Amino acid sequence: MDDAHVATKHDTATHDTPAQEVDAAIDALGAALTAHGVTLPSLGVDPLTLAGWTTRPPLVALGNCTAETARRLAEVLRTAAGG
């Protein structure tokens, strides 16, 4: 796709909490998607998993996009994969 950095487990030293880590990952993903003309309106942290972050890391909510957005995302991923 592009050179946007997506947070990984190796990045945890740069963030104080899982909430900050997931926010950074969401920002990076949003920027990378925007660079390819894709907007996921509901891109954000899943509040239920954030509430229970002591047992496992919070999840990123990716759903709730239009069929047009899903097709555009699939096109971008196919192109990035070389096909």
Secondary structure, DSSP 8 states (H G I E B T S, - for coil): --S-----GGGGGG-SSHHHHHHHHHHHHHHHHHHTT---TT-EE-HHHHHTTTTS---EE-----HHHHHHHHHHHHHHTT-
